[in-house]
Amino acid sequence: MKVTIVDYGAGNVPSVERALQRLGADSLRTNSIACISNAEALLLPGVGHIAALVRALDEQKLRAPLVDAIHRGVPFLGICLGLQVLYECSEEALQLSGLHLLPGRVSALPSNVKLPHMGWNQVAEKRESRLLRGIHKDAYFYFAHSYAARDANEAAVATCSHGTEFAAVIEQQNIFAVQFHPEKSGAPGARVLQNFLRLAA
Amino acid sequence: MSLAHRIIPCLDTDGDRVVKGVNFVGMRDAGDPVVLAARYNAEGADELVVLDIAASRDRRPTFLETIRRVAAELAIPLTAGGGIRTLEDGRVVVRAGADKITVNTAAVERPELISELSREFGAQAVVLAIDAKRDGDHWDVMVRGGRESASRDAIAWSRKGVASGAGEILLTSVDRDGTQSGFDVELTAAISNAVSVPVIASGGARLPQHFVEIFTKGAADAALAASIFHDSIQPIRALKEFLAAQGVDVRLPC
């Protein structure tokens, strides 16, 4: 199986690619509509401003093939902005439409804590998570974001807290997503990616 | 469950070698950046910073190659900087594998550099490095490797930097740097309380107790050091175990 990394120009694509290589996984970075339509498994990384992601998907005409593939059941892993874009919209760019694969919106973390939420934090499993399988409950993951999915949502199998509780891990059928950066989260992060590879195989 | 205080080793590089000075002068060779990066990644460092202290144009390709080789060793975030003067300089460093970019002198001279980088990469990728030196009743911003005064108040500059789009402050005490007499708790607390973003304290670390102080009294979110890690005076794992025993939240490998 090959993981198709949607490469719309995000900064963390090379590190995601390297993390997959370390696990012995075959991957392809692409912004080709055909490659995304024919993908066996999809990975959408993303860091920075959500408007850059949404605009890139639309300008490169990747929105429809991506959503279609996910609707067909192709295993999908979103990382950071790749999680946030699954919702209807984000407060970071309200004029832009998300992928509408999950209900609700992404909102700003409260300003009574230091932002961005930057560094290593732990997550609380709300129900059995397939992505977190085999990972110690006290493990830390690396976060770097100021917006988050704060709406209580059945798809959130694990949450994190920084000023408020928010979705850290999303699992809904073939849709998987993490707010943290597994490619930057040491051994537990590698295990998340490995779990996704197994689920997608 | 809470955000861990970060321990960050810093590699000051000149070309393809790590060097570390005392009070920014008297450089000596401390090793191969790739070897050190792999060691810190394995020992539980929370991030790694690589600074090109020479920042000369002709050595730039060597520095970018160092970033690429270091990034290949890491499963933790990498910050790179030194000599970043333009948006294009930032792009090249990010493309080489850095997750965050630090800017210092060039941002003092042209603060729009911070907003340009922040717009392109997001605030979480822009680290404003401030070298501060005590001057009477305030702290002065120093530039050009801590040698020249920018005649600017460090607290005011940190606020302006954050308003311009910096997502983190890397605060070095020029007075303490290289002295191993402890972090500047007063300076760090003053800046940390003045801004809404995380602050990385730097300069003066030697003893584990120095790290406890900077996290508790100094309100630092992260602490950076170089030679005590390079010389194995203070192994990272033992430091984190000490901090955990003192009640400081740190990430211990599970």
Contacts between the chains, C-beta under 8 A, distances in Angstrom:
chain1	res1	chain2	res2	distance
A	11	B	94	5.2
A	11	B	99	7.1
A	11	B	121	5.9
A	11	B	125	6.7
A	12	B	99	6.9
A	14	B	71	7.5
A	14	B	95	7.9
A	14	B	97	5.8
A	15	B	71	6.9
A	15	B	97	6.8
A	15	B	99	7.1
A	18	B	71	7.5
A	18	B	72	6.4
A	19	B	75	6.8
A	22	B	75	7.7
A	47	B	99	7.7
A	47	B	121	7.7
A	47	B	122	6.2
A	47	B	124	7.0
A	47	B	125	7.1
A	48	B	120	7.6
A	48	B	121	5.4
A	48	B	122	3.3
A	48	B	124	7.5
A	48	B	125	6.7
A	49	B	119	7.5
A	49	B	122	5.4
A	111	B	196	6.9
A	114	B	196	6.2
A	114	B	197	6.1
A	114	B	198	5.2
A	114	B	221	6.5
A	115	B	196	6.1
A	115	B	197	6.7
A	116	B	123	6.1
A	116	B	124	4.4
A	116	B	167	5.0
A	116	B	168	7.7
A	116	B	197	7.1
A	116	B	198	7.6
A	117	B	3	7.1
A	118	B	124	6.0
A	118	B	167	6.8
A	118	B	168	6.3
A	118	B	197	8.0
A	118	B	198	5.2
A	118	B	221	7.7
A	119	B	3	5.2
A	119	B	4	6.2
A	119	B	6	5.3
A	119	B	46	7.0
A	119	B	198	7.0
A	119	B	221	6.9
A	119	B	222	7.0
A	120	B	3	7.1
A	120	B	4	4.4
A	120	B	6	6.8
A	120	B	46	5.9
A	120	B	251	4.4
A	121	B	1	7.1
A	121	B	2	7.1
A	121	B	3	5.0
A	121	B	4	6.9
A	122	B	1	4.5
A	122	B	2	7.8
A	123	B	1	7.8
A	124	B	1	6.3
A	135	B	254	7.9
A	136	B	254	3.8
A	138	B	254	5.7
A	139	B	254	4.9
A	140	B	4	6.0
A	140	B	251	4.2
A	142	B	76	7.1
A	142	B	77	6.2
A	144	B	77	7.4
A	144	B	99	7.7
A	144	B	124	4.2
A	144	B	125	8.0
A	145	B	124	6.7
A	146	B	123	7.0
A	146	B	124	7.3
A	160	B	1	7.5
A	161	B	1	6.0
A	161	B	2	7.7
A	162	B	3	6.3
A	181	B	77	7.7
A	183	B	75	7.4
A	184	B	75	6.8
A	184	B	76	5.9
A	184	B	77	5.0
A	184	B	99	6.8
A	185	B	75	7.2
A	185	B	76	7.9
A	186	B	41	7.8
A	186	B	75	4.9
A	186	B	76	6.2
A	186	B	253	7.2
A	187	B	75	7.4
A	187	B	253	7.1
A	187	B	254	8.0
A	188	B	254	7.0
A	189	B	75	6.6
A	190	B	75	6.5
